[in-house]
Amino acid sequence: MNQPVLPLYATLAQSPLMNTLGVEAPELHGSLSGYLCGGGQANAENWLGLVLSDDAIHEVEPGTDLARLYEATCAGLASEEFEFDLLLPDSDAPVAERGDALISWCRGFLGGVGLSGADLKKMSEETQDALSDLGRIAASDLSYEDADSDEEAFEEVSEFVRVAAMLVHSDCVLGPRHRRKLN
């Protein structure tokens, strides 16, 4: 069976539902990812209300982009081939747009970890450092001056964020025996 694929960023970002929710697509995916990585319990129908901390949000309809977002995120985190991806603009989007989306994703991730109830004191020092680094990224105000070096820096930082998320998942969900697999 094929692994579920994240919905297209542009499709989800331009969805009228995103305006209704009052959150950007990268932040929403970051929130979902952080919630799951921190050990939060959700399913395909109830996750949206949980990660937005809003009891008024109704269940996610099966087959929608939001359902696919949940399914692909869960599958990516569970993948032994580290197939977890961040929902960000495509590589043909300007690096400034992708950088801002990455910052938004990190903000959502940190909020999701907080909502999950994860205990920072029980996390490894490496995971705590990764979360601290994600906090610095989330608080960043980026400037873009050199397209080539900006592109390279974006790729490095986004890969760091992806691996940091998997580290948090490994530490909080899979347990200490699985931590070494990411190193």
N, C-alpha and C positions, 0 to 999 in steps of 0.2 A: 504494500500500500504506500502511496506517495505521501510525503510529509506535507501537511497544510502549509500554504504560502500566505505571508502577510498580504493584506489588501494593498493596492497601490496607494502610495502616499497621497498623490494628487486627488484621487477619488475620495479618500477619507477626509482629507483636509478641506475639500470644497463641498462636502456634504452639508446640507442644511441642518442636519442633526448636530454637527459640531458647533454651529452658532447657538443652537438651543442649549447645549451643554455648557457653553461658555469656557471651553478649554480647547487648546490647539491639539492637533493629532499627535505630535511628538510627545507632548506632556502627558496626554492620555495613555499612550503606549508605555511611557516611562513609569507612570503611576501603576499600571497593571503589572509591568515587569517587576517593579520594586515590591509590590504587594506579594506577588507569587514568590519572588526570590527571598523575601523575608519570612516566608512560611505561612503567609495568609491563606486561608481556606476559602475558595470560591469555586463556582462552576460556570458553565457557558451562559447560563441564564441570569445569574445574580451578580456577576462580577462588577458591572458598571456602577450600580448603587454603592457597592462596597468601596471601590477605589475612589469614588467621588464623595464618599461619606455623605450620601444623600438618600434617605429612606423613601423619598418621593419618586425616585427613578424606578420605572417599571422594568420588568425582565427584558433581556436582549432576545430579539426574535431569531430563531435558527435560520441559517443561510444568509444572514446579513453581513455586511463588512465588519460590524462590531463582533459578531459571532466568529468570523474568520480571524479577526485580530486575536481573540482569546485562544482559539484553537492553535493557531500558528505559534503564538508565544509559548504556550504550554509544550507544544511539540519541540520547539527549538531548545527550550530549557532542559527537556528530557533527553535530547539527542546526545548520544555518546560521541558523535562526530563534531560537537560544539557548533551546531547549525543555528544557534540563536542569533537573530538579527535585530537591529534597531530600526524603528520606523522613522525614516528621515527622507528628505527630498532626494530625488534621483541625482546621479552624478553630473547630469547636464545642467542642473540648477546652479546659480552663482554660489561660490563658496561662502559668501556672507549669509545667504539664506540657509545653507546647510549648517553653518556654524551656529547661527541663532537657534535653529531647530535642535541641535545637539545640546545646547545650554538648556532649552526648554525640556528636553528629554531627561536630562540629569535632575532638574528640579522636580519633575514628576516622579522619578525613580526614588529620590530621597523621601518624598512625601509618602509614596507607596510603602517603602520599608517601614516608615514610622507607623502608618496605619495597620501594618501587618502584626504589630506587637512584638517584633523581633527584639531580643534583649542584647543590646550592644556589648554588655559586660561578658556575655557568653560567647561572643565572636572572637575568632583568632585575631591576633595583632595585625596580621596581614590584611584581613578583611576590614578591620577598623581603619587602617591606613587608606585602603581603597575607598571607603566611604568618605573619609576626610578629603581625599583627592577629588572625589565626585562633587563634594560640597564646594571646593574651590572652583571647579569648572562651572558649576551652577551659578556661582556668584560673579563669574567673569563678565567683563565688558570688552568684547573683542574689537580689534581694529584690523582692517585689511589693506595692505599696502603693496604686497608683491604676490601676484597671482600664483606663481610656481611654488614659492615657499609656503604660502597660505594653504594651497592645496595639499602639499605634503604634510604640513602640520595638522590639518583637519583629518587626514587619513590616519595619522598616528594617534591622535587624541580619540577619534571615534573607535578605533580598535582597542585602545586602552579601556574605554567606557564599556564596550561589549564584554571584554574579558573580566572587568571588575564586577559587572552584573552577574556573570557566571560564577565568579568567586563567592559572591554573597549567597547565591543559590546553593552552591556546593557546601558552604559553611552552615547555613541556616536550615536547609531542607535535606540535603543528602548526609550531612554529618562529617565529622573530622576525618574519617577513613578515606573519604573521597577528595579531600582538599589537595592532596599531592598530585592528582591527575591534571590539574590546571597549571601546575608549576613547570 
